[in-house]
Amino acid sequence: MQSAYESMQVKYERHEQLCDDTLLSLTSSKEKWLDFLNTSSRMYKYNFEEQVMIYAQRPDCKACADFKFWTSPTKMNRHIKRRTRGIALLDRDSKNLYYVYAMEDTEGRPNGKSKDPENYIWTLPESEDARNSINASLCKLNRTTSDSFEGTISALARNAAEYKLCDFTSEFEKVYSHIQPKESKREVYENFKQLVIASAAYMSALRTGADTSEILKNPIFDKVTYFEGTEFAALVGEASVSTAEVVLRQIEKTVNEYKRHERSAENDRVQLLGGRSQSDSRERDTLRSGRGDTDLSSRLSGDRGGTGADALFNLFNRNHLYIILKTIRCGGLYIRCYGCVYCKFSRHVQPTFFMISSVSSTYFFAGPSQCIYS
């Protein structure tokens, strides 16, 4: 029993040394720092020390989680591949190791009921309109303006750093006093701040698939060697990853909100079309040409809608996505106000059209305001 305990202690100390050695190397060169940020951009929900350990052992892994998450029937319901070595992480309190496993080291079960982890890793929509809507939403939330997603990311990184760096002021003072570099405190702090902003922007751009060329032109990355040593490296690393986490969680939330609206709008469109999917090109062509489905078309009214077929064309063309803004019950009637999801992202929430339904009938009316994206 004693020898087993000693073996565990030796293993913990060996991984502790691995963490220290890796940390020391992070700020030894620009290339090493950027290589770490590459791994860190995918692991932003882990803390800095965990990211260092993941980088030291599996820098190329796309995602990782603990054994229970991968294997539980209520979670991913997957196998851990045989002879797989887990990624050891440090529990500083108990002086023990705990393990996570890379996504690449898992496989589906033979029964076919396993979940594909790729489906649970969020990504930006490929549609340019969707990206523009998400970009506009992020700009409004942060009270900034940018025509490009890359510009928005840089602005988000600057905003996040403004208040996150307050958490590191006292630590910076302590490290600076201990190391006493040749440069003045103001100069070192300014370099520290700019490196954190640039690193957070680079991580965020990598994770979202945005262009990183402009960010990499920033000369501050060449000054990463100013922060050599475990104390400065830990300070810069913790500040950078915590700032990037704020940015990426905000982007993730906005992307997921947009996708939820998109799914809800698609369900509403299918419901409005009597259960027909708009992915069926033949039905879409029929609606646009004004042929067929005369029962549904005849229920459309309002000057803005035109004829039944024209109204459906106006409602569902131009890649508009409609969501329910409000549902009101009045006796046996249900009144639903619909609005364009793009308008909602632009804080334009006036209804585009209404649907009044009872058990036997459904009526459509043009709304008081035209969609601003029409």
C-alpha positions as CSV (number, residue, x, y, z in Angstrom):
1,M,0.0,0.0,0.0
2,Q,2.9,2.3,0.9
3,S,4.7,1.6,-2.4
4,A,1.5,2.3,-4.3
5,Y,1.1,5.6,-2.5
6,E,4.7,6.5,-3.3
7,S,4.2,5.6,-6.9
8,M,1.2,7.9,-7.2
9,Q,3.2,10.6,-5.5
10,V,6.1,10.2,-7.9
11,K,3.7,10.3,-10.9
12,Y,2.1,13.5,-9.6
13,E,5.5,15.1,-9.1
14,R,6.6,14.1,-12.6
15,H,3.5,15.7,-14.1
16,E,3.9,18.8,-11.9
17,Q,7.4,19.1,-13.3
18,L,6.0,18.7,-16.8
19,C,3.6,21.6,-16.2
20,D,6.4,23.8,-14.9
21,D,8.7,23.0,-17.9
22,T,5.9,23.6,-20.4
23,L,5.0,26.8,-18.7
24,L,8.6,28.0,-18.8
25,S,8.8,27.3,-22.6
26,L,5.6,29.2,-23.6
27,T,7.1,32.6,-23.7
28,S,10.5,31.5,-25.0
29,S,9.6,32.4,-28.6
30,K,6.8,33.8,-30.7
31,E,6.2,30.5,-32.4
32,K,5.9,28.6,-29.2
33,W,3.4,31.1,-27.8
34,L,1.3,31.0,-30.9
35,D,1.4,27.2,-30.9
36,F,0.0,27.2,-27.4
37,L,-2.7,29.6,-28.3
38,N,-3.7,27.3,-31.1
39,T,-4.5,24.5,-28.6
40,S,-5.9,26.9,-26.1
41,S,-8.4,28.3,-28.6
42,R,-10.2,24.9,-28.6
43,M,-9.9,24.4,-24.8
44,Y,-11.1,27.8,-23.6
45,K,-13.5,26.3,-21.1
46,Y,-10.6,24.8,-19.1
47,N,-8.5,26.9,-16.8
48,F,-5.0,28.0,-17.8
49,E,-3.1,25.3,-15.9
50,E,-5.3,22.6,-17.4
51,Q,-4.7,24.1,-20.9
52,V,-1.0,23.9,-20.3
53,M,-1.2,20.3,-19.3
54,I,-3.4,19.5,-22.4
55,Y,-0.9,21.3,-24.6
56,A,2.0,19.4,-23.1
57,Q,0.4,16.0,-23.7
58,R,-2.1,16.3,-26.6
59,P,-1.7,19.7,-28.3
60,D,-3.6,18.6,-31.4
61,C,-6.8,17.3,-29.7
62,K,-10.0,19.0,-30.9
63,A,-12.0,18.4,-27.7
64,C,-11.7,16.5,-24.5
65,A,-13.8,15.4,-21.5
66,D,-13.7,13.0,-18.6
67,F,-14.4,9.3,-18.8
68,K,-18.0,9.6,-17.4
69,F,-19.0,12.2,-20.0
70,W,-17.8,10.1,-22.9
71,T,-19.2,6.7,-21.7
72,S,-22.4,7.6,-19.9
73,P,-25.6,6.4,-21.9
74,T,-27.2,9.8,-21.0
75,K,-24.2,11.7,-22.4
76,M,-22.1,10.7,-25.4
77,N,-22.5,6.9,-24.9
78,R,-19.1,6.2,-26.5
79,H,-16.2,3.9,-25.9
80,I,-12.7,4.9,-24.9
81,K,-10.3,3.2,-27.3
82,R,-8.1,0.5,-25.9
83,R,-4.6,1.3,-24.9
84,T,-5.6,5.0,-24.7
85,R,-3.6,7.2,-22.4
86,G,-5.6,9.8,-20.7
87,I,-4.5,13.4,-20.4
88,A,-3.3,13.9,-16.8
89,L,-4.4,17.1,-15.1
90,L,-3.2,18.4,-11.7
91,D,-5.4,18.6,-8.6
92,R,-3.3,20.9,-6.5
93,D,-5.5,20.5,-3.4
94,S,-5.3,16.8,-3.0
95,K,-1.9,16.4,-4.8
96,N,-3.5,13.8,-7.1
97,L,-4.0,13.5,-10.9
98,Y,-7.3,13.3,-12.7
99,Y,-7.8,12.5,-16.3
100,V,-9.6,13.7,-19.4
101,Y,-9.7,11.9,-22.8
102,A,-9.3,13.4,-26.3
103,M,-12.3,13.2,-28.6
104,E,-10.0,11.4,-31.1
105,D,-9.5,8.6,-28.6
106,T,-13.2,7.7,-28.5
107,E,-15.3,5.6,-30.8
108,G,-19.0,4.8,-31.2
109,R,-20.6,1.7,-29.7
110,P,-21.6,-1.2,-32.0
111,N,-25.3,-0.6,-31.2
112,G,-25.3,2.6,-33.2
113,K,-26.7,4.7,-30.3
114,S,-23.6,6.7,-29.7
115,K,-23.6,10.4,-30.3
116,D,-21.2,12.1,-32.7
117,P,-19.2,14.7,-30.7
118,E,-18.7,16.8,-33.9
119,N,-22.4,17.7,-33.7
120,Y,-21.8,19.3,-30.3
121,I,-18.9,21.6,-31.2
122,W,-20.4,24.9,-32.2
123,T,-19.4,26.6,-35.4
124,L,-20.3,29.8,-37.2
125,P,-22.9,29.3,-39.9
126,E,-21.6,29.2,-43.5
127,S,-24.2,31.6,-44.8
128,E,-22.8,35.2,-45.2
129,D,-26.2,36.6,-44.2
130,A,-26.2,34.6,-41.0
131,R,-22.6,35.7,-40.2
132,N,-23.6,39.3,-40.9
133,S,-26.6,39.0,-38.5
134,I,-24.4,37.5,-35.8
135,N,-21.8,40.2,-36.3
136,A,-24.4,42.9,-36.1
137,S,-25.8,41.4,-32.9
138,L,-22.4,41.2,-31.3
139,C,-21.7,44.8,-32.3
140,K,-24.9,46.1,-30.7
141,L,-24.4,44.1,-27.5
142,N,-20.9,45.6,-27.1
143,R,-21.8,49.1,-28.5
144,T,-19.2,48.9,-31.2
145,T,-19.3,49.0,-35.0
146,S,-17.4,46.9,-37.5
147,D,-18.0,45.8,-41.1
148,S,-16.0,42.6,-40.6
149,F,-16.2,39.7,-38.2
150,E,-12.4,40.0,-37.6
151,G,-12.8,43.7,-36.6
152,T,-15.6,42.7,-34.2
153,I,-13.4,40.1,-32.6
154,S,-10.6,42.6,-32.0
155,A,-13.1,45.0,-30.5
156,L,-14.5,42.3,-28.2
157,A,-11.0,41.4,-27.1
158,R,-10.2,45.0,-26.2
159,N,-13.5,45.4,-24.3
160,A,-13.0,42.2,-22.4
161,A,-9.4,43.1,-21.5
162,E,-10.5,46.4,-20.1
163,Y,-12.2,44.8,-17.1
164,K,-10.5,41.4,-16.9
165,L,-7.1,43.0,-16.5
166,C,-8.3,44.6,-13.3
167,D,-8.2,41.1,-11.7
168,F,-4.5,40.9,-12.5
169,T,-3.3,44.3,-11.4
170,S,-2.1,43.3,-8.0
171,E,-0.5,40.1,-9.4
172,F,1.3,42.2,-12.0
173,E,2.7,44.5,-9.3
174,K,3.9,41.5,-7.3
175,V,5.6,39.8,-10.2
176,Y,7.2,43.0,-11.5
177,S,8.6,43.8,-8.0
178,H,10.0,40.3,-7.7
179,I,11.6,40.1,-11.1
180,Q,12.6,43.8,-11.5
181,P,13.1,44.0,-15.3
182,K,15.1,46.8,-16.9
183,E,12.0,48.4,-18.5
184,S,9.8,50.8,-16.6
185,K,6.7,49.4,-14.9
186,R,4.5,51.5,-17.3
187,E,6.2,50.1,-20.4
188,V,6.0,46.5,-19.2
189,Y,2.4,46.8,-18.2
190,E,1.5,48.4,-21.6
191,N,3.2,45.5,-23.4
192,F,1.4,43.1,-21.0
193,K,-1.9,44.6,-21.8
194,Q,-1.4,44.7,-25.6
195,L,-0.1,41.1,-25.6
196,V,-3.2,39.9,-23.7
197,I,-5.6,41.7,-26.2
198,A,-3.8,40.4,-29.2
199,S,-3.6,36.8,-27.8
200,A,-7.3,36.8,-26.9
201,A,-8.2,38.1,-30.4
202,Y,-6.0,35.5,-32.1
203,M,-7.5,32.7,-30.0
204,S,-11.0,33.9,-30.8
205,A,-10.3,34.2,-34.5
206,L,-8.8,30.7,-34.6
207,R,-11.8,29.2,-32.8
208,T,-14.4,30.9,-35.1
209,G,-12.4,30.3,-38.3
210,A,-11.9,34.0,-39.0
211,D,-8.9,35.4,-40.8
212,T,-5.9,35.8,-38.5
213,S,-3.5,37.5,-40.9
214,E,-4.1,41.0,-39.7
215,I,-3.9,40.0,-36.0
216,L,-0.6,38.3,-36.6
217,K,0.9,41.5,-38.1
218,N,0.8,43.0,-34.6
219,P,4.4,43.5,-33.5
220,I,3.5,42.8,-29.9
221,F,3.8,39.0,-30.5
222,D,7.6,39.6,-31.0
223,K,7.8,41.0,-27.5
224,V,6.5,37.8,-25.8
225,T,10.1,37.0,-24.8
226,Y,9.9,40.0,-22.5
227,F,7.8,37.8,-20.3
228,E,10.2,34.8,-19.9
229,G,10.1,32.9,-16.6
230,T,7.3,30.9,-15.0
231,E,5.9,33.9,-13.0
232,F,5.5,36.2,-16.0
233,A,4.5,33.4,-18.3
234,A,1.7,32.3,-15.9
235,L,0.5,35.9,-15.5
236,V,0.3,36.5,-19.3
237,G,-1.2,33.1,-19.9
238,E,-3.9,33.3,-17.3
239,A,-4.9,36.9,-18.4
240,S,-4.9,35.9,-22.1
241,V,-7.0,32.8,-21.7
242,S,-9.5,34.3,-19.3
243,T,-10.0,37.3,-21.6
244,A,-10.4,35.0,-24.6
245,E,-13.0,32.9,-22.6
246,V,-15.2,36.0,-22.1
247,V,-15.1,36.7,-25.9
248,L,-15.6,33.1,-27.0
249,R,-18.5,32.5,-24.6
250,Q,-20.2,35.6,-25.8
251,I,-19.8,34.5,-29.5
252,E,-20.9,31.0,-28.6
253,K,-24.0,32.3,-26.9
254,T,-24.9,34.5,-29.8
255,V,-24.3,31.8,-32.4
256,N,-26.5,29.3,-30.4
257,E,-29.2,31.9,-30.0
258,Y,-29.2,32.6,-33.7
259,K,-29.4,28.9,-34.5
260,R,-32.3,28.4,-32.0
261,H,-34.2,31.2,-33.7
262,E,-33.4,29.6,-37.1
263,R,-34.7,26.2,-36.0
264,S,-37.8,27.8,-34.5
265,A,-38.4,29.8,-37.6
266,E,-38.1,26.7,-39.8
267,N,-40.6,24.9,-37.7
268,D,-43.0,27.8,-38.0
269,R,-42.6,27.9,-41.7
270,V,-43.3,24.2,-42.0
271,Q,-46.4,24.6,-39.8
272,L,-47.6,27.6,-41.9
273,L,-47.2,25.5,-45.0
274,G,-49.5,22.8,-43.7
275,G,-46.6,20.5,-42.5
276,R,-44.7,20.7,-45.8
277,S,-41.0,21.1,-45.6
278,Q,-39.5,24.0,-47.5
279,S,-36.6,21.8,-48.5
280,D,-38.9,20.2,-51.0
281,S,-38.1,22.2,-54.1
282,R,-41.2,21.1,-56.0
283,E,-43.5,22.6,-53.4
284,R,-41.4,25.8,-53.2
285,D,-41.6,26.2,-57.0
286,T,-45.4,25.6,-56.8
287,L,-45.8,28.3,-54.2
288,R,-43.7,30.8,-56.1
289,S,-45.5,30.2,-59.3
290,G,-48.9,30.6,-57.7
291,R,-50.1,27.1,-58.5
292,G,-51.5,24.6,-56.1
293,D,-52.3,24.8,-52.4
294,T,-55.2,27.1,-53.2
295,D,-56.8,26.6,-49.8
296,L,-53.8,28.0,-47.9
297,S,-53.2,30.7,-50.4
298,S,-56.8,31.9,-50.2
299,R,-56.4,32.6,-46.5
300,L,-53.8,35.3,-47.1
301,S,-55.1,38.8,-47.1
302,G,-53.9,42.4,-46.7
303,D,-52.8,45.0,-49.2
304,R,-49.1,44.4,-48.6
305,G,-49.5,40.7,-49.2
306,G,-51.2,40.9,-52.6
307,T,-52.6,37.6,-53.9
308,G,-52.3,34.4,-51.9
309,A,-49.3,33.1,-53.9
310,D,-47.6,36.5,-53.9
311,A,-48.1,36.8,-50.2
312,L,-46.4,33.4,-49.5
313,F,-43.6,34.5,-51.9
314,N,-43.1,37.7,-49.9
315,L,-43.2,35.9,-46.6
316,F,-40.8,33.1,-47.3
317,N,-38.6,34.4,-50.1
318,R,-35.3,36.3,-49.7
319,N,-34.1,33.7,-47.1
320,H,-36.1,35.4,-44.4
321,L,-36.6,33.5,-41.1
322,Y,-39.7,34.2,-39.1
323,I,-40.1,33.7,-35.4
324,I,-43.1,34.0,-33.0
325,L,-42.8,37.3,-31.2
326,K,-45.9,36.8,-29.0
327,T,-48.9,34.5,-28.6
328,I,-52.2,35.8,-27.3
329,R,-55.2,33.6,-26.4
330,C,-58.6,35.2,-26.8
331,G,-61.4,32.8,-26.1
332,G,-61.1,30.0,-28.7
333,L,-58.7,32.0,-30.8
334,Y,-55.0,32.1,-30.8
335,I,-53.3,35.2,-32.1
336,R,-49.6,34.9,-33.0
337,C,-47.4,37.8,-34.0
338,Y,-44.6,36.8,-36.3
339,G,-41.4,38.9,-37.1
340,C,-38.3,38.4,-39.2
341,V,-35.5,36.9,-37.1
342,Y,-33.0,39.2,-38.8
343,C,-35.0,42.2,-37.7
344,K,-35.1,40.8,-34.2
345,F,-31.3,40.6,-34.2
346,S,-31.3,44.2,-35.2
347,R,-33.7,45.1,-32.3
348,H,-36.5,45.7,-34.8
349,V,-39.3,43.7,-33.2
350,Q,-42.4,45.1,-34.8
351,P,-44.5,42.2,-36.2
352,T,-44.3,41.5,-40.0
353,F,-47.5,39.6,-40.1
354,F,-50.1,38.0,-37.8
355,M,-51.8,34.5,-37.7
356,I,-55.2,34.1,-36.1
357,S,-56.2,30.5,-35.6
358,S,-59.1,28.5,-34.2
359,V,-59.9,24.8,-34.2
360,S,-61.2,24.9,-37.8
361,S,-59.7,28.0,-39.4
362,T,-56.5,29.9,-39.9
363,Y,-56.2,33.5,-41.1
364,F,-53.2,35.6,-42.1
365,F,-52.9,39.4,-42.0
366,A,-50.1,41.6,-43.1
367,G,-48.5,43.4,-40.2
368,P,-48.2,47.2,-39.5
369,S,-44.6,47.3,-40.6
370,Q,-42.6,46.0,-43.5
371,C,-39.6,43.9,-42.8
372,I,-36.5,46.2,-42.9
373,Y,-34.6,43.5,-44.8
374,S,-37.2,43.3,-47.6
